[in-house]
Amino acid sequence: MSDNERDPFWLSKNVKLCQGVGSENEKFYKNGVEIKEDNNSIDLDEFKKMVKNESLKFLNNKFDNIVVLVGAGASVTDNNFQPDEHGIAKTGVTVAKIADVVQKKLADKKYHFDEDEEDFDVFTLAEMAEMSSYSDNILDNGKKLNGEFNLEDFLSNILAYEKFVPEADQEKFKNTKKIILDIIIKATSYNYDRNTFKHVKFLNVLSKLTNPENKLNLVTTNYDTLLEDAAESMKWTVFDGFSFSQTPQFDSTMFDWNLVKEVPNVKTNENIYKINVANLLKIHGSLTWERSESGDNIIRKDKKLVKEPIMVFPSSNKYAQSYQEPYFDLFNKFQNLLHKPNTLLITTGFSFADNHIARMIISAIQTNDGLSTLITNFSINESQNSNSNLNELINAMDNYYNVAFLKATLNGDLSEYLGGSMDDN
């Protein structure tokens, strides 16, 4: 069995740590050679300690700038859609799981919005796919979505088709689209539960890596409020691009500020920086953002009070949407962060399927010699990778760019690999 057939936990240019699969799942390998101590095979705990050591070596540099990209996978726990009585999910799920929920809800032909108990006349997902020329068959055995269905491509298709809908079908089409978007919102509206999510532990570990003079930079594609909820529970200060006012309004210059105080009783210009301060860039919008009644401003509210959240819904035209307000300012800030010297980028739960973000990161790796990139995911098996962006990142690693891969998830053991212990809260 070659390393290509094993389960990798750590990949860098010079070190590959893998676990055997099948009958060899109790064997562990470094650069293709079984790891043994005193001629005995090591166990999983010892192997994970070796993975942690490699991770800590990678993080050993004192970085001036730390950027963490948090993708949809960081909010996923068991990937089971468990809604409450209002249809709000309790934990995060994948886009594929949301697509399954959409298919079932539309097939039932019954859907209630919170403000209305009326049944809406809707198309099924298969009918929407056929009428918009997405596909004439998206179901296996007439029931389950087949493996070729892609919710992002489908949404792009129906949004493009919307202006061509026959007049007789327009209301039904509008109702169906509204339901699809409502399901996406409710599937991402979960609240932070520290017994389920590990964001507090993750932030605690990151704070130990961060120089107070340079705020930790959290960048997320997620609409949910897990990061800000976790930060608030820890009494962190978060600059999210909104003013510190009674009605917070979007102001991208807020990211440029920090919290300092003068050194007391000393005649010096030295300042003391407040610890546990972070920037939070929600580059695809948020459940808590809404346009003001005049439409001139973007304001932040409690998500329960938001009727039409500002969000980039999953569709393949996300790149075009990223040039609109407020996304352009957020993407520009993210890009600038990636080009700063002595920068560490950590990704978690990000699949690199979002091409507009993936290309930005790859470009920064290729042009910024001071950028180190640690890509973490639930699987880093290079031999089974059909994602061209990830393949390009693996090639960058092989060509001595400072890129490494770690098999870990935020709600799994990522915090431990980054230096945390089981005792961290």
Backbone hydrogen bonds in HBPLUS format (Angstrom, degrees):
<---DONOR---> <-ACCEPTOR-->    atom                        ^
c    i                          cat <-CA-CA->   ^        H-A-AA   ^      H-
h    n   atom  resd res      DA  || num        DHA   H-A  angle D-A-AA Bond
n    s   type  num  typ     dist DA aas  dist angle  dist       angle   num
A0005-GLU N   A0002-SER O   2.94 MM   3  5.45 154.5  2.01 112.0 120.1     1
A0006-ARG N   A0003-ASP O   3.05 MM   3  5.01 160.2  2.09 104.0 110.3     2
A0007-ASP N   A0019-GLN O   2.85 MM  12  5.07 165.5  1.87 165.6 161.3     3
A0019-GLN N   A0007-ASP O   2.80 MM  12  5.07 162.2  1.83 139.3 143.0     4
A0009-PHE N   A0017-LEU O   2.79 MM   8  5.71 173.7  1.79 161.9 163.0     5
A0407-LYS N   A0009-PHE O   2.87 MM 398  4.68 165.5  1.89 134.2 134.8     6
A0010-TRP N   A0017-LEU O   3.33 MM   7  5.10 157.1  2.38 140.1 140.5     7
A0017-LEU N   A0010-TRP O   3.00 MM   7  5.10 158.2  2.05 139.1 146.2     8
A0011-LEU N   A0405-PHE O   2.90 MM 394  4.92 158.3  1.94 142.4 144.3     9
A0405-PHE N   A0011-LEU O   2.77 MM 394  4.92 159.1  1.81 148.2 154.4    10
A0012-SER N   A0015-VAL O   2.91 MM   3  5.25 139.6  2.08 153.4 162.1    11
A0031-ASN N   A0016-LYS O   2.79 MM  15  4.99 166.6  1.81 149.8 154.3    12
A0018-CYS N   A0029-TYR O   2.91 MM  11  5.12 160.6  1.94 142.9 149.5    13
A0029-TYR N   A0018-CYS O   2.80 MM  11  5.12 167.1  1.82 154.1 156.7    14
A0020-GLY N   A0027-LYS O   2.88 MM   7  5.38 167.0  1.89 159.7 156.7    15
A0024-GLU N   A0021-VAL O   3.06 MM   3  5.14 160.5  2.10 125.9 123.4    16
A0025-ASN N   A0022-GLY O   3.25 MM   3  5.51 152.7  2.33 120.7 118.2    17
A0027-LYS N   A0024-GLU O   2.93 MM   3  5.39 158.1  1.98 124.3 124.9    18
A0035-ILE N   A0028-PHE O   2.71 MM   7  5.70 165.4  1.73 149.5 151.9    19
A0030-LYS N   A0033-VAL O   2.85 MM   3  5.33 161.7  1.88 150.9 149.7    20
A0033-VAL N   A0030-LYS O   3.07 MM   3  5.33 169.6  2.08 115.3 118.1    21
A0037-GLU N   A0040-ASN O   2.79 MM   3  5.21 155.3  1.85 153.4 154.7    22
A0040-ASN N   A0037-GLU O   2.91 MM   3  5.21 157.2  1.96 109.3 116.9    23
A0047-PHE N   A0043-ASP O   3.02 MM   4  6.28 153.2  2.09 149.0 157.4    24
A0048-LYS N   A0044-LEU O   2.88 MM   4  6.12 158.0  1.92 152.9 158.1    25
A0049-LYS N   A0045-ASP O   3.08 MM   4  6.35 143.1  2.22 141.6 151.2    26
A0050-MET N   A0046-GLU O   3.20 MM   4  6.55 145.0  2.33 140.2 148.8    27
A0050-MET N   A0047-PHE O   3.03 MM   3  5.13 121.5  2.38  96.7 111.4    28
A0051-VAL N   A0047-PHE O   3.02 MM   4  6.45 151.0  2.11 146.7 155.1    29
A0052-LYS N   A0048-LYS O   2.87 MM   4  6.12 156.6  1.93 145.6 151.9    30
A0053-ASN N   A0049-LYS O   2.93 MM   4  6.17 152.9  2.01 143.1 150.2    31
A0054-GLU N   A0050-MET O   3.10 MM   4  6.42 153.9  2.18 146.9 152.7    32
A0055-SER N   A0051-VAL O   3.00 MM   4  6.29 155.6  2.06 148.4 155.6    33
A0056-LEU N   A0052-LYS O   2.86 MM   4  6.12 159.8  1.90 155.3 160.3    34
A0057-LYS N   A0053-ASN O   2.97 MM   4  6.16 147.5  2.08 142.2 151.0    35
A0058-PHE N   A0054-GLU O   3.12 MM   4  6.37 152.6  2.19 142.8 149.5    36
A0059-LEU N   A0055-SER O   3.07 MM   4  6.40 142.1  2.22 141.0 151.8    37
A0060-ASN N   A0057-LYS O   3.22 MM   3  4.98 158.7  2.27  98.8 104.9    38
A0064-ASP N   A0342-ASN O   3.10 MM 278  5.69 137.1  2.29 145.9 158.6    39
A0065-ASN N   A0342-ASN O   3.37 MM 277  6.47 151.1  2.46 152.3 149.9    40
A0344-LEU N   A0065-ASN O   2.85 MM 279  6.31 158.8  1.89 163.1 170.2    41
A0217-ASN N   A0066-ILE O   3.05 MM 151  6.14 158.1  2.10 160.4 165.4    42
A0067-VAL N   A0344-LEU O   2.80 MM 277  6.11 170.4  1.81 170.5 173.2    43
A0346-ILE N   A0067-VAL O   2.91 MM 279  6.39 155.5  1.97 155.9 164.1    44
A0068-VAL N   A0217-ASN O   2.84 MM 149  6.23 159.5  1.89 167.7 174.3    45
A0219-VAL N   A0068-VAL O   2.78 MM 151  5.93 173.0  1.79 166.2 164.0    46
A0069-LEU N   A0346-ILE O   2.79 MM 277  6.20 156.3  1.84 157.6 165.4    47
A0348-THR N   A0069-LEU O   2.92 MM 279  6.33 155.2  1.98 170.8 174.6    48
A0070-VAL N   A0219-VAL O   2.70 MM 149  6.10 162.7  1.73 161.3 167.2    49
A0221-THR N   A0070-VAL O   3.20 MM 151  6.66 151.3  2.28 156.7 162.5    50
A0071-GLY N   A0348-THR O   2.85 MM 277  6.15 171.0  1.86 156.9 160.0    51
A0074-ALA N   A0071-GLY O   3.04 MM   3  5.77 157.0  2.09 120.9 127.3    52
A0075-SER N   A0072-ALA O   3.08 MM   3  5.78 164.2  2.11 120.7 125.4    53
A0073-GLY N   A0349-GLY O   2.91 MM 276  3.71 151.2  2.00 134.3 125.0    54
A0076-VAL N   A0073-GLY O   3.25 MM   3  5.16 159.6  2.29 100.8 106.9    55
A0092-GLY N   A0075-SER O   3.04 MM  17  4.80 125.7  2.35 164.5 149.9    56
A0084-ASP N   A0088-ILE O   2.81 MM   4  5.38 142.9  1.95 135.7 144.6    57
A0087-GLY N   A0084-ASP O   2.99 MM   3  5.23 165.1  2.01 114.7 117.7    58
A0089-ALA N   A0186-LYS O   2.96 MM  97  6.14 173.4  1.97 149.3 148.0    59
A0097-LYS N   A0094-THR O   3.13 MM   3  5.16 120.4  2.50  94.7 108.8    60
A0098-ILE N   A0094-THR O   3.01 MM   4  6.40 155.0  2.08 148.6 155.6    61
A0099-ALA N   A0095-VAL O   2.97 MM   4  6.25 151.5  2.05 146.6 154.1    62
A0100-ASP N   A0096-ALA O   3.16 MM   4  6.51 147.2  2.27 139.6 147.7    63
A0101-VAL N   A0097-LYS O   3.06 MM   4  6.44 153.6  2.13 149.1 156.0    64
A0102-VAL N   A0098-ILE O   2.91 MM   4  6.22 160.6  1.95 154.4 159.5    65
A0103-GLN N   A0099-ALA O   2.97 MM   4  6.19 162.5  2.00 149.5 154.0    66
A0104-LYS N   A0100-ASP O   3.08 MM   4  6.33 160.0  2.12 148.2 152.8    67
A0105-LYS N   A0101-VAL O   2.91 MM   4  6.09 166.2  1.93 156.8 160.8    68
A0106-LEU N   A0102-VAL O   3.01 MM   4  6.13 166.4  2.03 155.7 158.9    69
A0107-ALA N   A0103-GLN O   3.01 MM   4  6.07 146.1  2.13 138.7 148.6    70
A0108-ASP N   A0104-LYS O   3.08 MM   4  6.31 140.1  2.24 143.5 152.6    71
A0109-LYS N   A0106-LEU O   3.10 MM   3  5.18 143.9  2.23  98.7 109.3    72
A0116-ASP N   A0113-PHE O   2.98 MM   3  5.25 162.3  2.01 114.0 119.9    73
A0128-MET N   A0124-THR O   2.96 MM   4  6.25 157.7  2.01 150.0 156.0    74
A0129-ALA N   A0125-LEU O   2.90 MM   4  6.11 153.2  1.97 145.8 153.4    75
A0130-GLU N   A0126-ALA O   2.98 MM   4  6.18 155.0  2.04 144.6 150.9    76
A0131-MET N   A0127-GLU O   2.94 MM   4  6.06 170.8  1.94 153.8 156.4    77
A0132-SER N   A0128-MET O   3.12 MM   4  6.07 146.7  2.24 140.6 148.1    78
A0134-TYR N   A0129-ALA O   2.79 MM   5  4.88 141.7  1.94 156.6 160.4    79
A0135-SER N   A0129-ALA O   3.21 MM   6  5.40 161.8  2.25 113.2 117.5    80
A0133-SER N   A0130-GLU O   3.13 MM   3  5.07 159.8  2.18 103.7 108.9    81
A0146-ASN N   A0138-ILE O   2.85 MM   8  5.79 162.1  1.89 145.8 146.3    82
A0140-ASP N   A0144-LYS O   2.61 MM   4  5.30 159.6  1.65 160.3 167.5    83
A0143-LYS N   A0140-ASP O   3.09 MM   3  5.92 174.5  2.09 125.8 127.2    84
A0149-PHE N   A0146-ASN O   3.20 MM   3  5.91 167.3  2.21 120.9 124.5    85
A0154-PHE N   A0150-ASN O   2.90 MM   4  6.09 159.0  1.94 155.1 162.2    86
A0155-LEU N   A0151-LEU O   2.89 MM   4  6.04 163.6  1.92 151.1 154.3    87
A0156-SER N   A0152-GLU O   3.08 MM   4  6.31 160.4  2.12 148.0 153.5    88
A0157-ASN N   A0153-ASP O   2.96 MM   4  6.16 148.9  2.06 142.5 151.4    89
A0158-ILE N   A0154-PHE O   2.98 MM   4  6.37 158.7  2.03 156.3 160.3    90
A0159-LEU N   A0155-LEU O   2.95 MM   4  6.06 155.3  2.01 149.4 156.4    91
A0160-ALA N   A0156-SER O   3.05 MM   4  6.18 148.6  2.15 141.2 149.0    92
A0161-TYR N   A0157-ASN O   2.96 MM   4  6.15 143.2  2.10 140.4 151.3    93
A0162-GLU N   A0158-ILE O   2.96 MM   4  5.87 127.8  2.24 137.6 148.5    94
A0164-PHE N   A0161-TYR O   2.77 MM   3  5.46 161.3  1.81 128.7 135.3    95
A0165-VAL N   A0162-GLU O   3.35 MM   3  5.51 172.1  2.35 111.2 112.8    96
A0169-ASP N   A0166-PRO O   2.91 MM   3  5.47 146.6  2.02 116.7 126.4    97
A0170-GLN N   A0167-GLU O   3.31 MM   3  5.20 160.1  2.35 101.8 107.6    98
A0173-PHE N   A0169-ASP O   2.84 MM   4  5.93 158.1  1.89 156.6 163.7    99
A0174-LYS N   A0170-GLN O   2.83 MM   4  5.97 160.6  1.87 148.8 154.3   100
A0175-ASN N   A0171-GLU O   2.89 MM   4  6.13 159.5  1.94 150.4 155.6   101
A0176-THR N   A0172-LYS O   3.02 MM   4  6.20 157.5  2.07 144.3 150.3   102
A0177-LYS N   A0173-PHE O   2.93 MM   4  6.21 164.3  1.96 155.6 159.3   103
A0178-LYS N   A0174-LYS O   2.95 MM   4  6.10 159.9  1.99 148.3 154.3   104
A0179-ILE N   A0175-ASN O   3.00 MM   4  6.23 151.2  2.09 145.9 153.3   105
A0180-ILE N   A0176-THR O   3.03 MM   4  6.33 160.5  2.07 151.5 156.3   106
A0181-LEU N   A0177-LYS O   3.06 MM   4  6.34 166.5  2.08 156.0 158.4   107
A0182-ASP N   A0178-LYS O   2.94 MM   4  6.08 149.0  2.04 141.6 150.9   108
A0183-ILE N   A0179-ILE O   2.90 MM   4  6.14 154.2  1.97 153.1 159.0   109
A0184-ILE N   A0180-ILE O   3.15 MM   4  6.47 155.7  2.22 145.7 152.0   110
A0185-ILE N   A0181-LEU O   3.02 MM   4  6.29 157.8  2.07 146.8 152.4   111
A0186-LYS N   A0182-ASP O   2.94 MM   4  6.19 166.7  1.96 152.2 155.4   112
A0187-ALA N   A0183-ILE O   2.84 MM   4  5.93 141.8  1.99 144.2 155.2   113
A0188-THR N   A0185-ILE O   3.12 MM   3  5.39 157.3  2.17 105.9 112.9   114
A0196-THR N   A0193-ASP O   2.83 MM   3  5.40 155.6  1.89 118.1 126.2   115
A0197-PHE N   A0193-ASP O   2.83 MM   4  5.94 171.2  1.84 165.9 168.1   116
A0202-PHE N   A0198-LYS O   3.00 MM   4  6.20 158.3  2.05 150.3 157.1   117
A0203-LEU N   A0199-HIS O   2.91 MM   4  6.08 161.5  1.94 148.9 152.7   118
A0204-ASN N   A0200-VAL O   2.98 MM   4  6.21 154.7  2.05 150.3 157.5   119
A0205-VAL N   A0201-LYS O   3.11 MM   4  6.38 154.6  2.18 147.8 153.6   120
A0206-LEU N   A0202-PHE O   3.03 MM   4  6.31 161.5  2.06 150.1 155.4   121
A0207-SER N   A0203-LEU O   2.93 MM   4  6.07 148.1  2.03 145.9 154.0   122
A0208-LYS N   A0205-VAL O   3.15 MM   3  5.47 136.4  2.35 103.5 114.5   123
A0209-LEU N   A0206-LEU O   2.98 MM   3  5.20 143.2  2.12 103.3 114.4   124
A0210-THR N   A0207-SER O   3.35 MM   3  5.15 149.9  2.45  93.9 102.4   125
A0214-ASN N   A0211-ASN O   2.82 MM   3  5.50 156.0  1.88 124.8 132.4   126
A0279-ASN N   A0216-LEU O   2.81 MM  63  6.23 157.8  1.86 162.5 169.7   127
A0218-LEU N   A0279-ASN O   2.83 MM  61  5.86 172.7  1.83 150.6 151.9   128
A0281-LEU N   A0218-LEU O   2.77 MM  63  6.21 163.1  1.80 160.9 166.0   129
A0220-THR N   A0281-LEU O   2.90 MM  61  6.27 164.9  1.92 159.7 161.1   130
A0283-ILE N   A0220-THR O   3.02 MM  63  6.20 124.1  2.35 150.6 165.5   131
A0287-LEU N   A0223-TYR O   3.21 MM  64  5.49 161.2  2.24 138.6 133.0   132
A0229-ASP N   A0225-THR O   2.86 MM   4  5.87 153.5  1.93 151.9 160.3   133
A0230-ALA N   A0226-LEU O   2.89 MM   4  5.97 161.7  1.92 147.8 152.8   134
A0231-ALA N   A0227-LEU O   2.92 MM   4  6.10 162.8  1.95 148.6 153.8   135
A0232-GLU N   A0228-GLU O   2.92 MM   4  5.99 154.6  1.98 140.2 147.0   136
A0233-SER N   A0229-ASP O   3.04 MM   4  6.27 153.9  2.11 145.5 152.1   137
A0234-MET N   A0231-ALA O   3.08 MM   3  5.15 139.5  2.25  97.8 109.6   138
A0236-TRP N   A0231-ALA O   2.93 MM   5  5.13 173.0  1.94 151.2 148.9   139
A0235-LYS N   A0232-GLU O   2.99 MM   3  4.88 161.9  2.02 104.6 110.0   140
A0237-THR N   A0276-ASN O   3.16 MM  39  6.60 162.4  2.19 154.7 159.6   141
A0278-ALA N   A0237-THR O   2.99 MM  41  6.47 158.8  2.03 162.2 169.1   142
A0239-PHE N   A0278-ALA O   2.81 MM  39  6.17 166.0  1.83 160.1 164.9   143
A0280-LEU N   A0239-PHE O   2.84 MM  41  6.01 154.6  1.91 149.9 147.3   144
A0251-ASP N   A0241-GLY O   2.60 MM  10  5.35 171.2  1.61 153.4 156.2   145
A0243-SER N   A0249-GLN O   2.84 MM   6  5.40 154.7  1.91 142.6 148.1   146
A0300-ARG N   A0248-PRO O   3.00 MM  52  5.52 151.7  2.08 147.3 152.8   147
A0250-PHE N   A0298-ILE O   2.86 MM  48  5.47 153.0  1.93 158.4 164.1   148
A0254-MET N   A0251-ASP O   3.01 MM   3  5.93 170.2  2.02 129.5 132.7   149
A0255-PHE N   A0252-SER O   3.35 MM   3  6.12 160.2  2.39 117.5 120.7   150
A0256-ASP N   A0253-THR O   3.02 MM   3  5.54 155.6  2.08 113.8 121.0   151
A0257-TRP N   A0254-MET O   3.22 MM   3  5.63 168.9  2.23 114.5 117.8   152
A0274-LYS N   A0259-LEU O   2.96 MM  15  5.62 170.3  1.97 153.8 154.2   153
A0261-LYS N   A0272-ILE O   2.89 MM  11  5.26 140.5  2.05 138.5 151.2   154
A0272-ILE N   A0261-LYS O   2.72 MM  11  5.26 166.7  1.74 159.9 164.7   155
A0268-THR N   A0266-VAL O   2.95 MM   2  5.70 119.5  2.33 112.0  95.3   156
A0285-GLY N   A0282-LYS O   3.03 MM   3  5.41 162.9  2.06 119.3 120.3   157
A0312-VAL N   A0284-HIS O   2.84 MM  28  4.98 159.9  1.88 141.6 139.8   158
A0286-SER N   A0310-ILE O   3.00 MM  24  6.13 139.0  2.18 165.4 162.9   159
A0289-TRP N   A0286-SER O   3.32 MM   3  5.44 172.1  2.33 108.6 110.0   160
A0301-LYS N   A0288-THR O   2.81 MM  13  5.21 161.5  1.85 151.8 157.8   161
A0310-ILE N   A0289-TRP O   2.94 MM  21  5.38 143.6  2.08 123.5 131.8   162
A0290-GLU N   A0299-ILE O   3.00 MM   9  5.57 154.1  2.07 157.3 164.2   163
A0299-ILE N   A0290-GLU O   2.88 MM   9  5.57 170.7  1.88 166.1 163.2   164
A0292-SER N   A0297-ASN O   2.86 MM   5  5.42 162.2  1.89 152.6 152.7   165
A0295-GLY N   A0292-SER O   2.84 MM   3  4.99 137.9  2.02 102.5 115.8   166
A0305-LEU N   A0302-ASP O   2.84 MM   3  5.55 159.0  1.89 124.0 130.8   167
A0306-VAL N   A0303-LYS O   3.35 MM   3  5.18 157.6  2.41  97.2 103.7   168
A0318-LYS N   A0315-SER O   3.23 MM   3  5.88 138.1  2.41 125.8 125.0   169
A0321-GLN N   A0317-ASN O   3.15 MM   4  6.51 160.5  2.19 150.5 156.2   170
A0322-SER N   A0318-LYS O   2.96 MM   4  6.11 137.7  2.14 144.1 154.4   171
A0322-SER N   A0319-TYR O   3.23 MM   3  5.22 130.5  2.49  93.6 106.4   172
A0323-TYR N   A0320-ALA O   3.18 MM   3  5.78 166.6  2.20 115.6 119.8   173
A0324-GLN N   A0321-GLN O   2.94 MM   3  5.47 164.4  1.96 122.1 124.5   174
A0327-TYR N   A0324-GLN O   2.81 MM   3  5.66 101.8  2.43 128.3 143.3   175
A0328-PHE N   A0324-GLN O   2.96 MM   4  5.64 152.5  2.04 141.7 148.6   176
A0330-LEU N   A0326-PRO O   3.38 MM   4  6.68 158.6  2.43 149.4 155.6   177
A0331-PHE N   A0327-TYR O   2.82 MM   4  6.03 165.3  1.84 161.7 165.0   178
A0332-ASN N   A0328-PHE O   2.90 MM   4  6.02 158.1  1.95 149.7 156.4   179
A0333-LYS N   A0329-ASP O   3.03 MM   4  6.20 152.1  2.11 140.9 147.9   180
A0334-PHE N   A0330-LEU O   2.98 MM   4  6.22 159.7  2.03 147.4 153.0   181
A0335-GLN N   A0331-PHE O   2.87 MM   4  6.08 164.5  1.90 153.0 156.9   182
A0336-ASN N   A0332-ASN O   3.01 MM   4  6.21 157.0  2.06 144.3 150.4   183
A0337-LEU N   A0333-LYS O   3.01 MM   4  6.26 152.9  2.08 148.6 155.8   184
A0338-LEU N   A0334-PHE O   3.14 MM   4  6.47 151.3  2.23 149.1 156.1   185
A0339-HIS N   A0336-ASN O   3.18 MM   3  5.30 145.5  2.30 100.0 109.9   186
A0340-LYS N   A0337-LEU O   3.28 MM   3  5.48 169.2  2.29 109.9 111.8   187
A0343-THR N   A0370-GLY O   2.82 MM  27  6.09 150.3  1.91 147.2 157.3   188
A0372-SER N   A0343-THR O   2.87 MM  29  6.25 162.9  1.90 163.2 168.8   189
A0345-LEU N   A0372-SER O   2.80 MM  27  6.15 165.5  1.82 166.2 171.2   190
A0374-LEU N   A0345-LEU O   2.81 MM  29  6.20 165.0  1.83 167.1 171.5   191
A0347-THR N   A0374-LEU O   3.01 MM  27  6.49 158.2  2.06 159.3 162.8   192
A0376-THR N   A0347-THR O   3.01 MM  29  5.78 152.1  2.09 138.7 147.5   193
A0357-ILE N   A0354-ASP O   3.19 MM   3  5.66 130.6  2.45 109.2 120.7   194
A0358-ALA N   A0354-ASP O   2.91 MM   4  6.05 172.2  1.91 162.5 165.1   195
A0359-ARG N   A0355-ASN O   2.88 MM   4  5.88 166.9  1.89 152.0 154.5   196
A0361-ILE N   A0357-ILE O   3.07 MM   4  6.41 156.6  2.12 154.2 159.9   197
A0362-ILE N   A0358-ALA O   2.92 MM   4  6.18 168.0  1.94 156.2 159.5   198
A0363-SER N   A0359-ARG O   2.94 MM   4  5.97 160.8  1.97 145.2 150.6   199
A0364-ALA N   A0360-MET O   3.09 MM   4  6.30 153.5  2.17 140.5 147.5   200
A0365-ILE N   A0361-ILE O   2.94 MM   4  6.25 157.8  1.99 154.3 160.2   201
A0366-GLN N   A0362-ILE O   3.06 MM   4  6.28 154.6  2.12 147.4 153.9   202
A0367-THR N   A0363-SER O   3.05 MM   4  6.19 130.3  2.31 141.7 154.3   203
A0367-THR N   A0364-ALA O   3.28 MM   3  5.20 136.3  2.48  94.1 105.6   204
A0368-ASN N   A0364-ALA O   2.78 MM   4  5.45 149.7  1.87 152.4 155.9   205
A0371-LEU N   A0368-ASN O   3.14 MM   3  5.58 155.4  2.20 122.0 120.8   206
A0373-THR N   A0402-ASN O   2.93 MM  29  6.37 166.5  1.94 161.9 166.5   207
A0404-ALA N   A0373-THR O   2.98 MM  31  6.43 153.0  2.05 163.0 169.5   208
A0375-ILE N   A0404-ALA O   2.90 MM  29  6.24 170.8  1.91 159.4 158.2   209
A0406-LEU N   A0375-ILE O   2.87 MM  31  6.19 156.7  1.93 152.0 155.3   210
A0377-ASN N   A0406-LEU O   3.13 MM  29  6.67 148.6  2.24 156.9 165.9   211
A0408-ALA N   A0377-ASN O   2.83 MM  31  5.35 136.3  2.03 129.3 138.9   212
A0384-GLN N   A0381-ASN O   3.25 MM   3  5.71 156.4  2.31 111.2 117.8   213
A0391-ASN N   A0387-ASN O   2.98 MM   4  6.28 155.9  2.04 152.1 159.8   214
A0392-GLU N   A0388-SER O   2.98 MM   4  6.19 146.5  2.09 139.8 148.2   215
A0393-LEU N   A0389-ASN O   3.04 MM   4  6.36 144.5  2.17 140.9 150.6   216
A0394-ILE N   A0390-LEU O   2.90 MM   4  6.22 152.9  1.98 150.4 157.5   217
A0395-ASN N   A0391-ASN O   2.98 MM   4  6.25 152.7  2.06 143.0 150.6   218
A0396-ALA N   A0392-GLU O   2.92 MM   4  6.19 145.5  2.05 138.0 147.8   219
A0397-MET N   A0393-LEU O   2.93 MM   4  6.27 154.2  1.99 146.5 152.8   220
A0398-ASP N   A0394-ILE O   2.95 MM   4  6.26 159.7  1.99 148.4 153.8   221
A0399-ASN N   A0395-ASN O   2.96 MM   4  6.17 128.8  2.23 138.3 151.9   222
A0399-ASN N   A0396-ALA O   3.10 MM   3  5.01 132.6  2.34  92.9 106.2   223
A0401-TYR N   A0396-ALA O   3.00 MM   5  5.42 162.4  2.03 156.8 151.8   224
A0400-TYR N   A0397-MET O   3.11 MM   3  5.37 144.9  2.24 118.5 116.1   225
A0403-VAL N   A0401-TYR O   2.80 MM   2  5.70 129.1  2.06 114.0  97.9   226
A0412-GLY N   A0409-THR O   2.96 MM   3  4.87 156.8  2.02 103.6 109.5   227
A0414-LEU N   A0409-THR O   3.21 MM   5  5.35 152.1  2.29 154.7 146.4   228
A0417-TYR N   A0413-ASP O   3.20 MM   4  6.52 158.7  2.24 152.0 157.6   229
A0418-LEU N   A0414-LEU O   3.05 MM   4  6.33 137.8  2.24 148.6 160.8   230
A0420-GLY N   A0415-SER O   2.85 MM   5  5.32 155.5  1.91 148.7 143.4   231
A0419-GLY N   A0416-GLU O   3.15 MM   3  5.32 164.0  2.17 107.8 111.7   232
A0424-ASP N   A0421-SER O   3.12 MM   3  5.60 166.6  2.14 114.7 118.8   233
